[in-house]
Structure formats: C-alpha cells, structure tokens
Amino acid sequence: MNNFINEKLLPPVMKFVNTKAVTAIKNGMLYPIPFIVIGAVFLILGQFPIQGVQDYLNEIGLGPIFMQANNASFGIMALFAVFGIAYSWVRDEGHDAVPAGMLAIVVDIILQPDTVKSVTSIANPERVSTAWQVSGVIDKAWLGGKGMIVAIIVGLLVGWSYSWFMKKGFTIKLPEQVPANVAASFTALIPGAAIVTVATAIYGIFKLGFNTTMVEWIYATIQTPLQHATDGPLGVVVVTFLPVFLWFFGVHGATIVGGIMTPLLLANNADNLALYKAGKLTLDNGAHIVTQAFMDQFITVTGSGMTIGLVIFMLVRAKSVQMKTLGKLEIVPALFNINEPILFGLPLVLNPLLAIPFILTPLVSGFATYAVIAMGIIPPFNGMYVPWTTPAIVSGLIVGGWQGALWQAVMLVMTGFMYYPFARKYDMVLLAEEQGDAQPSAADIEKLEETPAN
C-alpha cells in the first residue's frame, strides 16, 4: 500500500500542488494572515462576545472605533491576497515583483462596481419602493470575503501576464546611469499599460453587454456555488480527511489543503460575520457551517489528527521511555496546536499502528460538529478569525460562545477514546523493543500489558 501510494498516487498530487498557480496561491495567501490576525483582535473588541460589555463599548463610542481598525485590515483581505498572489508568481519567476502586486490591485479595483446601491422595500403596496445610489466609490464588501475568488483569478492572471512581458523583453530599458528605482518604474510601464487596458476592456464588456461587473458575475456564478459546495459533506471530507492522509506520508497536508481551501473558508467566515453583526446568524439566513473556524478549531486543534488524546496517553499511561519522553516534550506545543514533535518523533508518519485513529479522529470531529450545527444544537460559528495557535477552549469560546467551547471540550475528550487502544498497543511494541526484543510476539506484548506503568 505504501509503495502504491508513494509511487502512483502521491506523484500526481504533488505535481498539482507544486504547479505555479497553486504555489502562488499558497504563498500569496500568507500575506493577508498578519492583517487578518490584527483585524481579528479589533473585531473581538468591537463585537465583544459578552453582550453587556459590547453594549458598554458601543455606549462610550469605542465599539465603532475598534471596528474601523477591523474594516481596514480584516475587511480588505482580498486586496492583500491579490497583491500577494501576483507578487509570489512574479517573484518566483525571478523578476522585481512589487510592481506586479500593485498592478494586480489596480486590476482588481477596475473590475469592481463603482457604485453602491440600496433598495428600500415598502410593505404598503400603495407606496412605491425607493432606491438610492452613490457613484464614484469603492464598495469595501468586494475587498473582503466576497472578492476572494476574483482576487485569486486576478492575482494569477496578472502574475502570469506580467512575467510573460518580462520574459519577452517588452519593457522600457533605461541606461545604466539611471537610478535602479527609477528604471524599475519604467520597466513596469509597458506591461502595466497593456494589462490595465485589457482589464478596462473586460470591465466595459460586462458593463455594457450584461449590465454588471466581472466581480459581481464571478461572485454569483462561481464563488457562491463553490462556497456552498465547501459547506456540505464534501467540504467536511476535504478538510478532515485530506490533510491527515497526506501527513501520514510525510507531506504537510494542512498547508496544502489550507492553501486551496482557505480563500473559500475565509469567505464563509466573512458571510457569517456579516450575519453575526446584523444579529441574524442562523442557517435559515444563509449562515455557513464549514468555515475557517470549523477547520482550525475543530479539525486541526492540538495539531493535525487532533492528537491531544494521544499526548495525554503518552504522559499518564505510557510505559515505554520513548512515549513518555515525547509526551513531556509535546504537551506544551500541543496546547498551541503544534504536533510536529510526535508526527516525526513518535512517529505518526508512516506508522500503520496509529494510522486509523490519526485519520478517523478528525473525520469523527468534523461530521459530529457538522451535525450538531445542522441540527441547531449549537449555533453556527460567528465568523471571528482566531489565530490557529490559540489554545483550545479559548478559541472555541471566541468563535462559538459557551456552546462552542463546551463542544470543543467534548471533541477533545473524544480523541482520548479514539487513540487509547491503538496507542496502548504501540506503547507495548516500543517497550518490548527497549527491553531487547526487536520483534516482539503477540504473547510478549500481552505479558507487557499486564505490567504496571512505572
């Protein structure tokens, strides 16, 4: 099985994830993360989970001030993403990438509507509905979660086309005596003018031909269906199974899957946050179940594979020196959702004895969490972004209130039951090896299991 997967299955998977496009998305999506984290802090302050505290902050005027910082960081994550993706593509091609990133921002804004509209519906049929429109503005909604797919498309296309111009030499070359920063700005002039012209033509086609914009069309026809596709059983399988499956073979599954899924999960987060701010966070109003919080706080919490149950066993029940030692080393990183010490040190990678709980535990947590939200036992997550290193229970409280914290605790207890029988057997194998029996028999293992722990 290992040979089949390593020789037949993983090569095409790794070929795909190492393509220029996927690499640019993975690397480019790292640039918004610091600003998302900063914005999340102000979001928690501006939309405090305790209603009494939030009411007081709003009363003294601090709530809107905190939200201003959030809107200028978390609220424009698509703008950071489009810069990062184009920048990453061009940088990997060996060119000065800053002009490409700035150009991607320009193109992204060109393709957006320049008006904000609102329609006021009147219940009385004798009165006509009214509408207002403001022109010459940038709607910040398209710079956040609603604009993530456009940001990815624009970032990739600008990165590719800008690199093509650079490779073909379609640039203005100035004498060596010209300062480098001045020469660089002229280098970007021709590709920038060509790309902006094409973007403007696309905007005109959508505006005049279809009375819409590209960003609105993509949101309606591509992003919304993709978000709904991730927000179901298929999305649960992707975020629960694929990361640990790849990790089992030593491939950083969380990074690979997260690089592809993060834009959609963050967009789901943004939708839930808008509903939460409006006091309408219910599934009936379109709230999503599978969000970034779903993955970070209920699938990869304590590390890929949700290994806290295994770590607790290693600390309190293990008899082998290797398990006991690694348990002491891993317990602190596990509190911050880091488990590489046991992934490679125990190891979990390519370990058939621990493969079943390593793969099944996130699946159980994922489908159980999906079920309790779908049945209304706990509310959908509120859309607040919590850094993935935030300790469990605290993170559950922030994204889901006391219900989220309690359910997270239940899932962590579940990991202990999932890992226990397999960890116990593996501990006996390690103990037998430490006592000099390189290939312990089943009888040897049974005998060692009856020996009390030191």
HELIX and SHEET records of a PDB file:
HELIX    1   1 ASN A    2  PHE A    4  1                                   3    
HELIX    2   2 ILE A    5  LEU A    9  3                                   5    
HELIX    3   3 LEU A   10  VAL A   17  1                                   8    
HELIX    4   4 LYS A   20  GLY A   28  1                                   9    
HELIX    5   5 ILE A   33  GLY A   46  1                                  14    
HELIX    6   6 GLN A   51  GLU A   59  1                                   9    
HELIX    7   7 LEU A   62  ASN A   71  1                                  10    
HELIX    8   8 PHE A   74  ILE A   76  5                                   3    
HELIX    9   9 MET A   77  ASP A   92  1                                  16    
HELIX   10  10 VAL A   98  ILE A  110  1                                  13    
HELIX   11  11 LYS A  140  LEU A  143  5                                   4    
HELIX   12  12 GLY A  145  GLY A  147  5                                   3    
HELIX   13  13 MET A  148  LYS A  168  1                                  21    
HELIX   14  14 ALA A  180  THR A  187  1                                   8    
HELIX   15  15 LEU A  189  PHE A  210  1                                  22    
HELIX   16  16 MET A  214  ILE A  218  1                                   5    
HELIX   17  17 TYR A  219  GLN A  223  3                                   5    
HELIX   18  18 THR A  224  THR A  230  1                                   7    
HELIX   19  19 PRO A  233  PHE A  248  1                                  16    
HELIX   20  20 GLY A  253  LYS A  277  1                                  25    
HELIX   21  21 LEU A  283  ASN A  285  5                                   3    
HELIX   22  22 GLN A  292  PHE A  298  1                                   7    
HELIX   23  23 ILE A  308  VAL A  316  1                                   9    
HELIX   24  24 VAL A  321  LEU A  335  1                                  15    
HELIX   25  25 GLU A  340  GLY A  345  1                                   6    
HELIX   26  26 PRO A  352  ALA A  374  1                                  23    
HELIX   27  27 VAL A  394  GLU A  434  1                                  41    
HELIX   28  28 ALA A  442  GLU A  449  1                                   8    
SHEET    1   A 2 THR A 115  THR A 120  0                                        
SHEET    2   A 2 THR A 130  SER A 135 -1                                        
END                                                                             
